[in-house]
């Protein structure tokens, strides 16, 4: 019960306006006891999914489960299993793991590139339709290697096989960790059998750096064969290229030996968002204005983007008006990065 109470507290963060959250909050002991009984008696079953199509950055179908009981159950599982699963992953896996993420992965790549002679070439790979291509039966086999408790295996099996469509649903709280588990043997194989020292993976994207282009061509063929056994295929965008000539476009940044810039598509979206705020800030919510700009500032401060930030953020008088207007409406102080814009830490 303590685990379920904590799961409810964690799952409700940022969602207190949800009707289902309010319902559980009125009498948490009642609803959590009902949930506990359904798990003990094995009457729990994953609810039908609702789907939503998004188009940014590309078209995806997102699957959503009800808050109660499903999302609470997912959090309860993760609170127990995450520390166990984390110990199984290679160090250079950066998706969905606390303390890792996009920025940490980018900094790790930059550190790899400091070894110039051994990072002359890059194999950058991408897996086609990763989540829909995951084979539930194979995923469950891998999960069984990490979990022996029959009660936990029962609920994990129910969740893994709950999607009527192909693969694993994007949007489930557990799905990102399932994807990490699915490719965990693959990661260890690359590191330990192929002995690729400079390898980073983030979900279905990966880079391998090496000083010998022929070695990377061999590795690419081996990877393709390995993934076929998992029902996965490499995207046609997978390629090998010289690092010094092209830089490495990975995790939202384009990394060179001595500097890092924002990816072109991210830069275009940033400029588009700034122009949108300039025109419509009076009709936009304060959170939409401050949240968007704060998020982009978070990207800019991790790369060499001072000129871009100076033109579009710091010296943009119209945008400064929008920030002050949004802060006043919300009743908060202006963001720190805005207040200290004269000495930005970029």
N, C-alpha and C positions, 0 to 999 in steps of 0.2 A: 504493500500500500504506500509506503514511503516513496518508492520509485515512481508510482503512478502520480502521486501528488506533485513530485518534482517535475515529472513529464508534463503535467498540466501547466505548471508555472512557466516552464520553458517554451512550450508550444503556443501559449497565449501571448507571448511578447509581440507587441506591435499589432495585435489582432483583437484587442479588448472591445472593439466596436462590432465584432462578429456576433450575430444572434446566438450561435451555438456556444460561443465563449461565455456570453452573458448568462445563458441557461445553466451551464456547469457552475459558474461562479455563484449562482444563487444557492446551490446546495451541493458543493463539491463532494462531500462524503457519500451522499446518495448515489451520484452518477459514477464516481470512481469505484464504489463498492460493486455496483452493477457490472462495470467493466471488468473488475477483478474476477468476479464470479464467472463471467463469460469466458475469460481466459483459462481459469482453473478447470471449468467444465468443458472446455473446447467447443463452445457454441459460437465463439466469435468467428466472423467471416468478413473479409475485406468488402467494403461497400462498392457499389458500381461507381465508375469514374465519370466525372464531368470533364469535357474537353474544351479547350480554347485555343484558337489559332493566333499566333503572333508572327510578326513579319520583320522584327528588328533583333539582330542584324540580318537574319534570314528566316524564311518561313519554317515554323516549327509548330507541332501540336503539343500543347501542354495539358497534362492530366492532373485533375484535382480530386482529392478525397475529402469527405466531410471532416470537420474539426473533431467532432465526437462521434464515434470513439477512435477513428482510424489514426488521426494525426497524433493523438496522445499515445497510442500504442507504439507508433514509429519512434517517438522520442524516448519512450521507456526502453525500447530495445537498444537504441543508440547509446543511451546513458550507461548501459552495461557493456555493450560490445565494442564501442568505439576505441577505448584504450587497448583492448585485446587486438582488434584488427589493425590499429595503427602500428603495432609492433611487427606486423607481418610485412608491411610495405617497405619498398626501398626508400632510401632517404630522399631521392630526387623525384618523388611523386608529389605534385603540388596542388592537385584538385581536391577541394572539399575538406582538407585536413586543417584543423585549427593551428594557427601559427604559420601556415604556408600561404598558398594563394598566388595570384598573378604577379604581384610585385616581387614577392620572395623568389619566385621562379625566374623572373627577369634578372634579378640581381645575381642569382646563381649562374645563369648563362653568361653574364658579363665576367664573372670570376673565371669560368671555364676559358673564356676567350683570351685571358691574360697569358695562357700557355700557347703562344703563337704557333710554334712548330708542330704541335699536336692537334691543332684545331684549324688547319688550312682549309678543310672542306666540311660541309654540313649536309647531312641527310635529314631533310625535314619531311615528316610523314603525317598523314591525316587518314583516319578511318572513315569510310563511307557509311553514312546513316548508322552511326554506332549504336545508339540505344535501341532503335527498332531491330537491329541485326543480332543483338544478344540472344543466345539460345537459352531459354529458361532451364532446360534440362541440364545443360552444361554448367550454368551458373549454380544450380542447386548442388551439383557434384562438388564444385569448388567450395561452396559454403559448408558442405558436410565435412570437408577436411579441416575446417576451423571451428566447428561446433559439434559437440557430442551429446549435449543435453537434448533428449527427445522432445521435451515440452517446447523448448525454443525452436528446434527444427520444425516442429509442427506449424508454429505461427509464421516462421520465415518461409516455409514452403507455400503456405496460403497466400502470402504477399507476392512471392516470386511468380506464382502461376495465376495471379488475379487479373492480369490484363488480357482481355479478349483479342486485342490486336497483337501484332508481332512484337517481340522483344520486351524491353523494360520501359515503363512509362516515364517520360521526362516530367519532372515536377514532384514526384514522390520524395519525401524526405530521405528515404533509404536508398533511392535510386543511384545517387552519386557514389555512395559507398559500395553498392552492388557493382557499379562499373569499375571502381578501383579494385575490388576483389576479383572481378572477371579477368582483368589483365595483370594481376599481381604475379602469377607464375610466368607470364610473358616478360614482365619487368626483370625478374630475377634471372631469367634465361639470357636476356640481353647483357645484363651486368656480369653474370657469373660464368656463363658458357661462351658467349661471344666475346666477353671481356671488353665491352665498350665502356670505358671509364667516364667519358663525357656524354652522358645520356640524361635527358630530362623529359618527363611526360606530364601533361596536364590534360586529363580526361582522354579524348580521342586524338589529341595532337602531341607530337613528340619531335625532338631533335636529337641527333647523334653527331658529335664532332669527332673528326679524326684527321691525321696528317696524310693518310693514303687514300686517294679517291677510289682505287681498285678494291680496297678493303670495304669501303662503304657500298660499292656496287654489289659485292658479295653479300653483305649484311642485308641490303634491301631485298634481295632474292630470298634469303633465309626468312626474313620477317614476313614476306608475302606468303610463303609456304606455311609458316607457323600460324598466322592469322586465319588461313583457310580452314584449319582444323577447328577453329572457334566459330566458324560461320561468318567471318569478317573479311573484308577486302580493303586494300589500300585505295585511297582516292587518287584520281589522275593527277591531282596537284602535287603528289609526292615527287620529290626531286632531289638531286644532289648538285651543289653549286659551290664555287669558291667563296669563302667567307670574306676575304679582303676586298673583293670586287663588288659584292652585293650587300654585305651586311646580313643580318638574320632577322627576318620579320616574324616575331613570335611573342605571344601573350600581350598583344596590344602595343608593342614597341618595335622599333627597328634598331637593332644593336650593332654598332661598329666597335672596332678595337678601343677607340679613345673617346667615343661619345655615343649617346643614345637619344633617338628622337621618337616622337609620337608617330604611330602608324598613320599612313595617309588617310585611310578611311575614318579613323578616330578623329583626326584633325579636321576633316570635313564635317563630321557630325558636331564637333565642338563649335566650329564657326557657324554652322546652321542654327544650333541651339542659342548662341549669343544673339544672332540676328532676330530670332523668334522672340526672345525676351525683350530686346530693345523695342520691338514693335508692339508687343502685347502684355507687357508687365503689369499694366493697370488692371487687366482683366484676369490675370493668372493668380493662382493662389500663392501665398508667400512660400509655402513649402516647395511648390514647383519651381519657383525662381531660385531660392537659396539652396535647395537640395540638388538641383541640376548643376549649378555653378560650383558648389562644394565638391560634388563628385568629380567634375572635370579638373578642378584644382588638384584633387587627390591624384589624378593621373599625371598632370603636368609637373608636379613637384618631384616625381621620380625619374625625370629625364631632363635632357638639355633643351629646355623649351622656353628659355627666358624671353626671347624676342616675341614668340607667339603669345605668351602670357602678358607681356608688356602691352602689346597692341590691343589685344582683345579683352583683357581683364583690368590691368592696373591703370592704364592711361585712357580708358574708354569712359568718357564722361557720362554718356547716356546709360551705360551699364551701371555705373556707380549710383546714378539716380534710381535705377531699378532696384539695386540692392538696398539702398537706404529706405525706399518706399516699402519694400517687402518686410524689412526688419521692423519698421515702425508699425505696420499693420499687424504683424505677429506679436509685437510687444517684446522684442528681444534686441540685444546688442548686435551690431554688425559683426560678421564673421571675423575671426582673428586674422585670417589671411588677407582680408580686405583692409582691415585697420592698419596692418603693417606692410601694405603694398609697396612702400618705398624701398624696403629691404627684403624682398622675397628670397626664400631659401630654395632656390632652384639650382 
